[in-house]
Amino acid sequence: MTDSILAEIRNGNLDELDNYYKATLANYTNLYEEYLNKVSGNEDDMTAAEHELQPQIVEKNALLINLAELFLKNNQRSLELIENDYKDIDTKTKQLKELRSKYENLDTESFDVDKADEIKGQKRIENIEIYSKSNNIILVVLTVINLLLLTFLILGIAKLIMNKQNNL
């Protein structure tokens, strides 16, 4: 598979997770509002709210917390991958600099004797440059995705905390 197909799949999965989280959060909010309305009503409504709505609210709250933890773990893993990509890019950049330095210092006579080595060296340099450019693009995309997921996570946690404080 090419990187663009993988990026489309990854973005589709992220959109699906985001939509699921938003739907679950909206459902939780609606249940909680209904619960608050019934609790402030008569005795029968309060009893019904305690037996019917409260378990649903607790279940949705646990699901939202699990999703938030999953997003956090995913962000941490993405950060590890990004750091590994930075290390790989640094390594490839150093290799490229060394190859360029060796290439520039080669004696012209050695080119006559070893044309095959020259072509191999040029191909290696071209390959390293191509991979460095694609790794830089992937790194930027992963960084942006990581920041977006972190933003969603922080907003979700803030919403949960505000809802929890409203419960008290």
N, C-alpha and C positions, 0 to 999 in steps of 0.2 A: 504494500500500500504506500501511496505517496504521502508526504507530509500534509498536503492540502486536504486530502480525504480524511486523514486522521484528525486534522484540525476541525473539519466540519462535524465529524462524529463527536469529538470532545465538546464543541460548542453546543451541539444538539443535546448532549447529555447534561451539560451545565444548565441550559435553558429548561430542560425537563425537571431537573432537581429544583431549580429556582421556582418554577411554576408550582410544583408539588409543595414546596415549603410555604409559598404564599397562600395557596389554597388551604393548607393545614392551619396556618396562622389565622386566616380569616374565619375558618370554621371554629377554631378555639375562641377567638374574640366574640363571635356571635353566641356561642354556647355560654360564655362567661357573662355576657350582657344579659342573656335570657335568665341565667342563674341569679344575677343581681336583682333583676326586676321581680322575680318570683320570691326571693328571700325578703324583699321589702314589702311583700304583700301579706295576705292573710295566712293563718296557720296551715291550712291545707296546701297552699302554694309553697310555703317554706318546706314542708315535709316532702312534697313531690320533688322540689328542687334538690333537696339533700339526697334523696334516694335515686333520682333519675339523672339529673344533670351533673352533680358533683363527680360521680365516677367517670363520666365522659370527659369532663374537664381535666381530671387528674391524668387520664389516659392520653389526651391530646398534649397536655403539658409535658409528659414524659417523652412523647414522640418528638416534640419540638426540641427538647433538651438533647435527645439522642441525635437528632439531625444537626444541631449546633455543634455537638462534639465531633460528629463525622466531618463536618465542614472544617473544623479546627484541625483535625488530624490530616485531612486532605491538604489544607494550606501548609501545614508543617512539612508534609511529604513534598509538596511542590517547591517549597523553599529549599529543601535538601537537593532536589533535582536541579534547581536553578544554580545553587552553589556548586554542584558537580559540573554543570555546564560551564560556569565561569572558570573553574579549574581546567577543564578540557580546552577551553578557548585559550587560556594563558599558555598551556603546554603547546598547543598547535602554533600559537604566535611565536613562542620561543624557537620551536623547530623551524618555522618559516624564516625567522631572522638568521638562524645558524646556516640554513641552506643558502639563503641569499648571500651571506657573508662568504661562505665557501665558494659559491658560484662566482662572485665578483673577484675573488682572489685566485681563481684558477689561472694557470699559465696557458697562454694561447696554444702552445705546442701540444699540450695534453688534449686539446680539442681535436687536433688532427689525428691523434692516435686513438682516442676513445670517444668517437662521436656518439656511440650508443649510450655511454655513461652520461654524456651531456643531455641527450634527449630524455633519458630516465630522470635526471635531476630536474629538468624543466617541467616534466609531467608531475613529479612529486610536488613541486612548488605550486603548480596550477591546482592540483587536487587539494592541497592544504588551504589555499586561498578560497576555493569554492566551499569547502567544509566550514571554514572560519566564518564566511559570510552567512551561510545557512544557519550555523549555530548562533550567530548574533541575532538573527531574525527570530529564531525559535526562543531564544532567551528573553527577548523583549516581549514576545507574545505571552510566554509563561509568566513573566513578571506582571503584566497587565491583568491576566486572568487571576493570578494570586491576589493582587490588590482588590479586584472586584469581589472575589469570594470572601476576602477578609472584611470588606465593607459590609457585605450581606450578613456575615457572621456577627459583626459588632452591632449592626442595626437590629438583628434578631434577638441577640442577648439583651440589648437595651430595652427592647419591647417586652421581653419576658420579665425583666427586672421591674419595669414600670407596672406591668400587669400584676406581678406578685406583690408590689407595694400597695397597689390599689386593693388587693385582696385583704390586706391587713387593715 
